[in-house]
């Protein structure tokens, strides 16, 4: 079982080991490859795998266009630990450390790279602060754009309301989500639902995410959360302001979100599906 249709996938295929399962991750399928050799290797790898899994319908459609039989592709979500990511009480020590006591908290958990477009969230910040000056924006993650984003926050004079935490471990993340009122993802592209979004939903947070990938299959705009266009700080700010004004609605969204993740993105349920796939392939080989 190899992950990614890139180097690891090619290595798996060249091993001539069967049955071979390939799990596509996203950019390995969705991003255009400039090299003809890489394109050839990707198609060759997909063709030679006995079975392919991915976590999004749009990825499945892309692979079908590349010549893969639909029967060979299974949708399996990566899943999250819904026992660890669940609603809980605020961590008072962390609240003091981040100086969020008495503030509304908006949280982002994406890499500080162009693809995740945290810049749009920074640009929305002054608009939110006009309505709700006692709001803190917690930006979790590392990346090559970190210093640029810090400079932007200073240029917009909102640096006092933004906390860049750097990278944290997944084990630490639940207590950060426990401080938040709203989760935001401004990504320009995703495979299936981002793990960070699913983790926030499992913690009963309302989420505002961009209209990319399969996000609309997880979020119904205005019904359980909000979907916004990419690179639209004005509309993003409007949605954040709405949820800060209507916290009961946000709590209702959060409860719906928890049920969605329990039903569709529980790690144990998804890996049970994967285990069944292993058994089916082994039985065919025997």
Secondary structure by P-SEA (a helix, b strand, c coil): ccccccaaaaaaaaaccccbbbbbcccccccccccaaaaaaaaaaaaaccbbbbccaaaaaaaaaaccccccbbbbbbcccccccccccccaaaaaaaccccbbbbbbbccccccccaaaaaaaaaaaaaccccbbbbbbbcccaaaaaaaaaaaacccccccccccccccaaaaaaaaccbbbbbccccccccaaaaaaaaabbbbbbcccccccccccccccbbbbccccaaaaaaaaaaaaacaaaaaaaaaaaaaaaaccccaaaaaaaaaaaaaaaaaaac
